[in-house]
Amino acid sequence: MKSIAALQAVVTATSFDGEPSDEELDAIEQELPLILAEVDLLDAQIMTIDRPATELDVRRIRRARHRVLTERRDLTNRAGTVLSGGAA
């Protein structure tokens, strides 16, 4: 039985150290308000999974959805592009 081994050199010229680049960190920092708003929306929705939603829950979810849309709009306006999945 023959062993299978790579006959070519490694495809990538530089090694990947697992750390994000400065550009990637800047992009994450710009998107952070939207990410936090989406986490808040998810938290509000998770709270109502196993019980009926109260009026307070409904308001919390509505405010969280509004914040997500606002942050998405602001991020889109700063970037000058359209994000997918938005309600534009």
PyMOL commands that place a pseudoatom at each C-alpha (Angstrom):
pseudoatom trace, name=CA, resn=MET, resi=1, chain=A, elem=C, hetatm=0, pos=[0.000, 0.000, 0.000]
pseudoatom trace, name=CA, resn=LYS, resi=2, chain=A, elem=C, hetatm=0, pos=[1.347, 3.404, -0.968]
pseudoatom trace, name=CA, resn=SER, resi=3, chain=A, elem=C, hetatm=0, pos=[1.085, 6.353, 1.346]
pseudoatom trace, name=CA, resn=ILE, resi=4, chain=A, elem=C, hetatm=0, pos=[-0.521, 9.503, 0.057]
pseudoatom trace, name=CA, resn=ALA, resi=5, chain=A, elem=C, hetatm=0, pos=[1.561, 12.610, 0.597]
pseudoatom trace, name=CA, resn=ALA, resi=6, chain=A, elem=C, hetatm=0, pos=[1.537, 16.124, -0.748]
pseudoatom trace, name=CA, resn=LEU, resi=7, chain=A, elem=C, hetatm=0, pos=[3.887, 16.405, -3.685]
pseudoatom trace, name=CA, resn=GLN, resi=8, chain=A, elem=C, hetatm=0, pos=[3.747, 20.194, -3.971]
pseudoatom trace, name=CA, resn=ALA, resi=9, chain=A, elem=C, hetatm=0, pos=[4.942, 22.927, -1.681]
pseudoatom trace, name=CA, resn=VAL, resi=10, chain=A, elem=C, hetatm=0, pos=[2.526, 24.719, 0.573]
pseudoatom trace, name=CA, resn=VAL, resi=11, chain=A, elem=C, hetatm=0, pos=[0.172, 26.924, -1.432]
pseudoatom trace, name=CA, resn=THR, resi=12, chain=A, elem=C, hetatm=0, pos=[0.304, 29.979, 0.805]
pseudoatom trace, name=CA, resn=ALA, resi=13, chain=A, elem=C, hetatm=0, pos=[3.499, 31.946, 0.816]
pseudoatom trace, name=CA, resn=THR, resi=14, chain=A, elem=C, hetatm=0, pos=[2.987, 33.485, 4.262]
pseudoatom trace, name=CA, resn=SER, resi=15, chain=A, elem=C, hetatm=0, pos=[2.134, 31.663, 7.413]
pseudoatom trace, name=CA, resn=PHE, resi=16, chain=A, elem=C, hetatm=0, pos=[-1.176, 32.431, 9.108]
pseudoatom trace, name=CA, resn=ASP, resi=17, chain=A, elem=C, hetatm=0, pos=[-0.697, 33.384, 12.747]
pseudoatom trace, name=CA, resn=GLY, resi=18, chain=A, elem=C, hetatm=0, pos=[-4.419, 33.331, 13.603]
pseudoatom trace, name=CA, resn=GLU, resi=19, chain=A, elem=C, hetatm=0, pos=[-4.612, 37.001, 14.515]
pseudoatom trace, name=CA, resn=PRO, resi=20, chain=A, elem=C, hetatm=0, pos=[-6.823, 39.487, 12.651]
pseudoatom trace, name=CA, resn=SER, resi=21, chain=A, elem=C, hetatm=0, pos=[-5.158, 42.220, 10.656]
pseudoatom trace, name=CA, resn=ASP, resi=22, chain=A, elem=C, hetatm=0, pos=[-5.463, 45.901, 11.528]
pseudoatom trace, name=CA, resn=GLU, resi=23, chain=A, elem=C, hetatm=0, pos=[-7.985, 46.368, 8.704]
pseudoatom trace, name=CA, resn=GLU, resi=24, chain=A, elem=C, hetatm=0, pos=[-10.129, 43.533, 10.045]
pseudoatom trace, name=CA, resn=LEU, resi=25, chain=A, elem=C, hetatm=0, pos=[-10.016, 44.992, 13.558]
pseudoatom trace, name=CA, resn=ASP, resi=26, chain=A, elem=C, hetatm=0, pos=[-11.072, 48.397, 12.196]
pseudoatom trace, name=CA, resn=ALA, resi=27, chain=A, elem=C, hetatm=0, pos=[-13.997, 46.808, 10.348]
pseudoatom trace, name=CA, resn=ILE, resi=28, chain=A, elem=C, hetatm=0, pos=[-15.096, 44.986, 13.510]
pseudoatom trace, name=CA, resn=GLU, resi=29, chain=A, elem=C, hetatm=0, pos=[-14.863, 48.211, 15.496]
pseudoatom trace, name=CA, resn=GLN, resi=30, chain=A, elem=C, hetatm=0, pos=[-17.066, 49.999, 12.954]
pseudoatom trace, name=CA, resn=GLU, resi=31, chain=A, elem=C, hetatm=0, pos=[-19.639, 47.193, 13.049]
pseudoatom trace, name=CA, resn=LEU, resi=32, chain=A, elem=C, hetatm=0, pos=[-19.602, 46.802, 16.840]
pseudoatom trace, name=CA, resn=PRO, resi=33, chain=A, elem=C, hetatm=0, pos=[-22.696, 48.971, 17.531]
pseudoatom trace, name=CA, resn=LEU, resi=34, chain=A, elem=C, hetatm=0, pos=[-24.707, 46.838, 15.091]
pseudoatom trace, name=CA, resn=ILE, resi=35, chain=A, elem=C, hetatm=0, pos=[-23.364, 43.621, 16.598]
pseudoatom trace, name=CA, resn=LEU, resi=36, chain=A, elem=C, hetatm=0, pos=[-24.314, 44.743, 20.110]
pseudoatom trace, name=CA, resn=ALA, resi=37, chain=A, elem=C, hetatm=0, pos=[-27.788, 45.785, 18.940]
pseudoatom trace, name=CA, resn=GLU, resi=38, chain=A, elem=C, hetatm=0, pos=[-28.304, 42.372, 17.345]
pseudoatom trace, name=CA, resn=VAL, resi=39, chain=A, elem=C, hetatm=0, pos=[-27.177, 40.667, 20.565]
pseudoatom trace, name=CA, resn=ASP, resi=40, chain=A, elem=C, hetatm=0, pos=[-29.706, 42.732, 22.540]
pseudoatom trace, name=CA, resn=LEU, resi=41, chain=A, elem=C, hetatm=0, pos=[-32.460, 41.737, 20.103]
pseudoatom trace, name=CA, resn=LEU, resi=42, chain=A, elem=C, hetatm=0, pos=[-31.490, 38.091, 20.384]
pseudoatom trace, name=CA, resn=ASP, resi=43, chain=A, elem=C, hetatm=0, pos=[-31.489, 38.318, 24.191]
pseudoatom trace, name=CA, resn=ALA, resi=44, chain=A, elem=C, hetatm=0, pos=[-34.961, 39.860, 24.167]
pseudoatom trace, name=CA, resn=GLN, resi=45, chain=A, elem=C, hetatm=0, pos=[-36.247, 37.130, 21.860]
pseudoatom trace, name=CA, resn=ILE, resi=46, chain=A, elem=C, hetatm=0, pos=[-34.641, 34.343, 23.892]
pseudoatom trace, name=CA, resn=MET, resi=47, chain=A, elem=C, hetatm=0, pos=[-36.383, 35.582, 27.034]
pseudoatom trace, name=CA, resn=THR, resi=48, chain=A, elem=C, hetatm=0, pos=[-39.769, 34.836, 25.447]
pseudoatom trace, name=CA, resn=ILE, resi=49, chain=A, elem=C, hetatm=0, pos=[-39.019, 31.367, 24.085]
pseudoatom trace, name=CA, resn=ASP, resi=50, chain=A, elem=C, hetatm=0, pos=[-40.471, 29.342, 26.938]
pseudoatom trace, name=CA, resn=ARG, resi=51, chain=A, elem=C, hetatm=0, pos=[-43.236, 31.666, 28.127]
pseudoatom trace, name=CA, resn=PRO, resi=52, chain=A, elem=C, hetatm=0, pos=[-45.844, 33.975, 26.654]
pseudoatom trace, name=CA, resn=ALA, resi=53, chain=A, elem=C, hetatm=0, pos=[-44.576, 37.455, 25.883]
pseudoatom trace, name=CA, resn=THR, resi=54, chain=A, elem=C, hetatm=0, pos=[-45.749, 40.150, 28.271]
pseudoatom trace, name=CA, resn=GLU, resi=55, chain=A, elem=C, hetatm=0, pos=[-46.369, 43.743, 27.227]
pseudoatom trace, name=CA, resn=LEU, resi=56, chain=A, elem=C, hetatm=0, pos=[-42.934, 44.617, 28.596]
pseudoatom trace, name=CA, resn=ASP, resi=57, chain=A, elem=C, hetatm=0, pos=[-41.357, 41.866, 26.479]
pseudoatom trace, name=CA, resn=VAL, resi=58, chain=A, elem=C, hetatm=0, pos=[-43.145, 43.118, 23.371]
pseudoatom trace, name=CA, resn=ARG, resi=59, chain=A, elem=C, hetatm=0, pos=[-41.865, 46.649, 23.977]
pseudoatom trace, name=CA, resn=ARG, resi=60, chain=A, elem=C, hetatm=0, pos=[-38.335, 45.384, 24.664]
pseudoatom trace, name=CA, resn=ILE, resi=61, chain=A, elem=C, hetatm=0, pos=[-38.298, 43.403, 21.392]
pseudoatom trace, name=CA, resn=ARG, resi=62, chain=A, elem=C, hetatm=0, pos=[-39.749, 46.325, 19.440]
pseudoatom trace, name=CA, resn=ARG, resi=63, chain=A, elem=C, hetatm=0, pos=[-37.118, 48.719, 20.841]
pseudoatom trace, name=CA, resn=ALA, resi=64, chain=A, elem=C, hetatm=0, pos=[-34.346, 46.211, 20.104]
pseudoatom trace, name=CA, resn=ARG, resi=65, chain=A, elem=C, hetatm=0, pos=[-35.560, 45.765, 16.498]
pseudoatom trace, name=CA, resn=HIS, resi=66, chain=A, elem=C, hetatm=0, pos=[-35.687, 49.521, 16.067]
pseudoatom trace, name=CA, resn=ARG, resi=67, chain=A, elem=C, hetatm=0, pos=[-32.131, 49.849, 17.406]
pseudoatom trace, name=CA, resn=VAL, resi=68, chain=A, elem=C, hetatm=0, pos=[-30.896, 47.155, 14.998]
pseudoatom trace, name=CA, resn=LEU, resi=69, chain=A, elem=C, hetatm=0, pos=[-32.489, 48.962, 12.060]
pseudoatom trace, name=CA, resn=THR, resi=70, chain=A, elem=C, hetatm=0, pos=[-31.067, 52.294, 13.207]
pseudoatom trace, name=CA, resn=GLU, resi=71, chain=A, elem=C, hetatm=0, pos=[-27.553, 50.903, 13.609]
pseudoatom trace, name=CA, resn=ARG, resi=72, chain=A, elem=C, hetatm=0, pos=[-27.799, 49.120, 10.260]
pseudoatom trace, name=CA, resn=ARG, resi=73, chain=A, elem=C, hetatm=0, pos=[-28.881, 52.368, 8.584]
pseudoatom trace, name=CA, resn=ASP, resi=74, chain=A, elem=C, hetatm=0, pos=[-26.066, 54.321, 10.242]
pseudoatom trace, name=CA, resn=LEU, resi=75, chain=A, elem=C, hetatm=0, pos=[-23.463, 51.723, 9.280]
pseudoatom trace, name=CA, resn=THR, resi=76, chain=A, elem=C, hetatm=0, pos=[-24.733, 51.675, 5.710]
pseudoatom trace, name=CA, resn=ASN, resi=77, chain=A, elem=C, hetatm=0, pos=[-24.633, 55.459, 5.485]
pseudoatom trace, name=CA, resn=ARG, resi=78, chain=A, elem=C, hetatm=0, pos=[-21.064, 55.540, 6.837]
pseudoatom trace, name=CA, resn=ALA, resi=79, chain=A, elem=C, hetatm=0, pos=[-19.934, 52.842, 4.432]
pseudoatom trace, name=CA, resn=GLY, resi=80, chain=A, elem=C, hetatm=0, pos=[-21.857, 54.185, 1.453]
pseudoatom trace, name=CA, resn=THR, resi=81, chain=A, elem=C, hetatm=0, pos=[-23.021, 50.675, 0.548]
pseudoatom trace, name=CA, resn=VAL, resi=82, chain=A, elem=C, hetatm=0, pos=[-26.079, 48.512, 1.061]
pseudoatom trace, name=CA, resn=LEU, resi=83, chain=A, elem=C, hetatm=0, pos=[-25.911, 45.665, 3.577]
pseudoatom trace, name=CA, resn=SER, resi=84, chain=A, elem=C, hetatm=0, pos=[-27.678, 42.435, 2.710]
pseudoatom trace, name=CA, resn=GLY, resi=85, chain=A, elem=C, hetatm=0, pos=[-30.591, 41.319, 4.828]
pseudoatom trace, name=CA, resn=GLY, resi=86, chain=A, elem=C, hetatm=0, pos=[-31.718, 44.839, 5.652]
pseudoatom trace, name=CA, resn=ALA, resi=87, chain=A, elem=C, hetatm=0, pos=[-35.167, 46.305, 5.441]
pseudoatom trace, name=CA, resn=ALA, resi=88, chain=A, elem=C, hetatm=0, pos=[-34.098, 49.050, 3.076]
for i in range(1, 88): cmd.bond("trace and resi %d" % i, "trace and resi %d" % (i + 1))
show_as sticks, trace
zoom trace
